[in-house]
């Protein structure tokens, strides 16, 4: 995760947690997406950079 004051994640009970204040042992909610994403939006593109 980006270590920045405005980045937030969800914890138990949908509590909003600031990434910069997370401590070892804190619990976070997670979701494994099947689509690639950029700022939360699915991206259905494929790019080969050479």
N, C-alpha and C positions, 0 to 999 in steps of 0.2 A: 504494500500500500504506500501511497505517497505520504511522506511525513510532512504534512501541512495542516495548519490550524483549521482550515475550512473543510477538510475531508472528514466525513462522519460515517459510521457503520452502525448496524443494529445489534443489540445484545438481547439477553433473555427478556421476554415480555415486551419486545419491540422498543426497548430503551435506546435512545440515541446516544452514542458514545463518540467523543472526539478522538481521532486517531492519535493525536499527539499526547493524549492522556492515558492511553492503554498501558496496562502493566502485565507482566508475566502472570498467567493464570486467569486473566479475564476471559469470559466466554463470549463468543460472537455467533450470530446467526449466519449461515452460509447457504449458497445456492450454486450448484454446478450447472452452468448454461451449456447447451449443445452448440449454439451459434457463437461465432466470434462477435465481440462487442467493442464499441468505442463510445465512451461516455454513456453507457447504458443502452445504447441503441444497437440492434442486431445489424451486422455487416455481412452481406452475402456476396462479397467480392473475392477474387483470387488475384494475387499479384506476385510475379516473379521478378525480383530485382537482380540485375547482373552487373 
